[in-house]
């Protein structure tokens, strides 16, 4: 097995033998990430919850433990790309594999004409929405291969194809993410790893509230609405790969 992407460190611990699925969820402290992480915990999976906010992660930990599950909390800013590599190495040393990767974390950035989008804002969008997911793929790929049914799902939205005015920065990152994920799926076609994209549609989240501030969020489905489709896509029995699946509102 190739070691996880941490060029200076050597893995020394052999893969573990636990039957519990090891599930990595980014953006796990709120919204869809929180709901999905909690749902996996309730199934008996060991949830590796990644987010910036320690307090919110601790609340998730309490909720999962109350449901009988277990967690590893990883307070991590996804713009710290080297930290993603260190996380991959740590997971290898502890578990020897990752069974499910949910690439959920994203930032909206600024809704503005492209000519007005500040370079630092564009760089942040790319760092979180694209580069962090590339680094996750790079770091988790050898771990997903060690699973008997590695599954990866990355969340996207229609903005990646819509070419909607003023959404250029965010849209560019989603288009890039979708291309990257489909390419990775094609590369995994002869392995047991399956990789897909999921567009949840309008959901009551903080990112949605920022994107559409005048919208009545009370009429939108809550994040629990998308748990079922994501669980389906990560089932060991799910064989499709490289597709964009859309939720229903």
C-alpha positions in Angstrom: 0.0 0.0 0.0 1.2 3.5 -0.7 1.4 5.6 2.4 -1.0 8.5 2.9 0.2 11.8 1.5 2.6 13.0 4.1 6.0 13.1 2.4 8.0 13.3 5.6 6.5 10.6 7.7 6.5 6.8 7.6 3.4 4.8 8.6 4.4 2.2 11.2 1.1 0.7 12.3 -0.6 -2.1 10.3 -4.3 -1.8 9.4 -6.7 -2.5 12.2 -9.3 -5.2 12.4 -12.3 -3.3 13.7 -15.6 -4.1 11.9 -17.0 -0.6 12.5 -17.0 1.5 9.3 -14.6 4.5 9.5 -16.3 7.5 8.1 -14.7 10.9 7.5 -17.0 13.9 7.2 -15.8 17.4 6.5 -17.8 20.4 7.6 -19.2 18.2 10.3 -20.0 20.9 12.9 -23.3 22.1 11.4 -25.8 21.8 8.6 -25.7 18.8 6.3 -22.3 17.7 7.6 -23.6 17.5 11.2 -26.7 15.6 10.2 -24.8 13.1 8.1 -22.1 12.6 10.8 -24.8 12.0 13.4 -26.6 9.5 11.2 -23.5 7.5 10.5 -22.7 7.5 14.2 -26.1 6.1 15.0 -25.4 3.1 12.6 -22.3 2.2 14.7 -19.7 3.7 12.4 -16.7 5.5 13.9 -17.1 9.1 12.7 -14.0 11.2 12.0 -15.6 14.7 12.3 -13.6 17.5 10.7 -14.5 21.2 11.2 -13.0 24.4 12.4 -15.1 25.0 15.4 -14.1 22.9 18.5 -17.2 23.7 20.5 -19.6 22.6 17.7 -17.6 19.4 17.2 -17.9 18.6 20.9 -21.7 19.0 20.7 -21.7 16.5 17.8 -19.5 14.2 19.9 -22.1 14.3 22.7 -25.0 13.6 20.2 -23.2 10.6 18.6 -22.2 9.1 21.9 -25.8 9.5 23.2 -26.8 7.4 20.2 -24.2 4.8 21.0 -21.6 5.8 18.4 -18.0 6.9 18.6 -16.0 9.8 17.1 -12.6 11.2 16.5 -12.8 15.0 16.5 -10.5 16.9 14.1 -10.5 20.6 14.6 -9.0 21.6 11.3 -9.1 24.6 8.9 -9.2 23.0 5.5 -7.1 25.9 4.2 -4.2 24.2 6.1 -3.6 21.7 3.4 -0.6 20.1 5.0 -2.8 19.3 8.1 -5.0 17.3 5.8 -2.0 15.1 5.0 -1.2 14.7 8.6 -4.8 13.7 9.3 -4.5 11.0 6.6 -1.4 9.6 8.2 -2.9 9.6 11.6 -6.0 7.7 10.3 -3.7 5.2 8.7 -1.8 4.6 11.9 -5.0 4.3 13.9 -7.4 2.5 11.6 -5.5 1.4 8.5 -8.3 2.4 6.2 -11.2 4.7 5.5 -14.5 3.3 4.4 -16.4 6.5 3.6 -15.3 10.0 2.8 -17.9 12.8 2.7 -16.5 16.0 1.2 -19.1 18.4 2.5 -17.3 21.5 3.6 -17.5 24.6 1.4 -17.5 28.4 1.5 -19.8 30.6 -0.5 -17.5 33.6 -0.9 -18.8 36.9 -2.2 -21.7 37.1 -4.6 -20.4 39.9 -6.9 -19.4 40.5 -10.6 -16.2 38.7 -11.4 -14.5 41.9 -12.1 -15.1 43.0 -8.5 -14.1 39.7 -6.9 -11.0 40.4 -4.8 -8.1 38.0 -5.5 -7.9 37.0 -1.8 -11.6 36.0 -1.8 -11.1 34.0 -5.0 -8.1 32.3 -3.5 -10.1 31.4 -0.4 -12.8 29.9 -2.5 -10.3 27.8 -4.4 -8.5 26.8 -1.3 -11.5 25.4 0.5 -13.8 24.2 -2.3 -11.2 22.8 -4.7 -7.7 22.4 -3.3 -8.8 21.0 0.1 -10.9 18.4 -1.7 -7.9 17.5 -4.0 -5.8 17.2 -0.9 -8.4 15.0 0.7 -8.5 12.7 -2.3 -4.7 12.6 -2.3 -4.5 11.8 1.4 -7.5 9.4 1.6 -7.0 7.5 -1.6 -4.7 4.9 -0.2 -7.0 4.5 2.8 -10.1 4.1 0.7 -8.3 1.4 -1.3 -7.7 -0.5 1.9 -11.5 -0.7 2.5 -13.4 -3.6 1.0 -15.9 -1.1 -0.3 -14.5 2.4 -0.2 -17.0 5.1 -0.9 -16.5 8.8 -1.5 -19.3 11.4 -1.9 -18.6 15.1 -2.6 -21.3 17.7 -2.3 -21.9 20.1 -5.1 -24.8 22.3 -6.4 -26.3 23.5 -9.6 -24.2 26.7 -9.6 -21.4 24.6 -11.2 -23.4 24.5 -14.4 -25.7 27.4 -14.2 -23.4 30.3 -15.2 -25.5 32.6 -13.1 -24.4 36.3 -13.0 -22.5 37.3 -9.9 -21.9 33.7 -8.9 -18.7 33.2 -10.9 -16.3 32.6 -8.1 -18.4 30.0 -6.3 -19.6 28.5 -9.6 -16.0 28.1 -10.9 -15.1 26.1 -7.8 -18.0 23.7 -8.1 -17.4 23.2 -11.8 -13.7 22.4 -10.9 -14.8 20.1 -8.1 -17.2 18.1 -10.3 -14.5 17.6 -13.0 -12.0 16.5 -10.5 -14.3 14.1 -8.8 -15.5 12.5 -12.1 -11.8 12.1 -13.1 -11.0 10.4 -9.8 -14.0 8.1 -10.2 -12.8 7.1 -13.6 -9.3 6.3 -12.2 -10.9 4.1 -9.5 -13.1 2.1 -12.0 -11.1 -1.1 -11.6 -10.9 -0.9 -7.8 -13.5 -1.4 -5.1 -13.7 2.4 -4.5 -16.8 4.2 -5.8 -16.9 8.0 -6.1 -19.9 10.2 -6.7 -21.2 13.7 -6.5 -24.4 14.8 -4.7 -26.4 18.0 -5.1 -28.8 18.2 -2.2 -30.8 21.0 -3.7 -32.2 23.8 -1.5 -31.7 22.9 2.1 -32.0 25.0 5.3 -28.3 25.7 6.0 -26.2 28.7 6.9 -24.6 28.7 3.5 -28.0 28.8 1.8 -29.1 31.6 4.1 -26.1 33.7 3.1 -26.6 32.9 -0.6 -30.3 33.8 -0.7 -30.8 36.2 2.2 -34.4 37.1 1.4 -35.6 33.5 1.2 -38.0 32.1 3.7 -35.9 29.2 5.0 -38.8 27.8 7.0 -40.3 26.3 3.8 -37.0 24.5 3.0 -36.3 20.9 4.1 -33.8 20.6 7.0 -30.5 18.9 6.6 -31.9 15.5 7.8 -33.8 15.5 4.4 -30.6 14.4 2.6 -29.4 11.8 5.0 -31.1 8.9 3.1 -29.7 9.6 -0.3 -26.1 10.1 1.1 -26.4 6.8 3.1 -27.5 5.1 -0.1 -24.6 6.4 -2.1 -22.1 5.2 0.5 -23.6 1.7 0.9 -21.2 -1.1 0.2 -23.8 -2.4 -2.2 -24.0 0.8 -4.3 -22.0 0.1 -7.5 -22.5 3.2 -9.6 -19.6 5.7 -9.8 -18.7 9.0 -11.4 -22.3 10.3 -11.4 -24.0 13.5 -10.2 -27.0 12.6 -8.1 -29.6 15.2 -7.2 -31.7 15.4 -4.0 -35.4 16.1 -4.1 -36.9 19.0 -2.2 
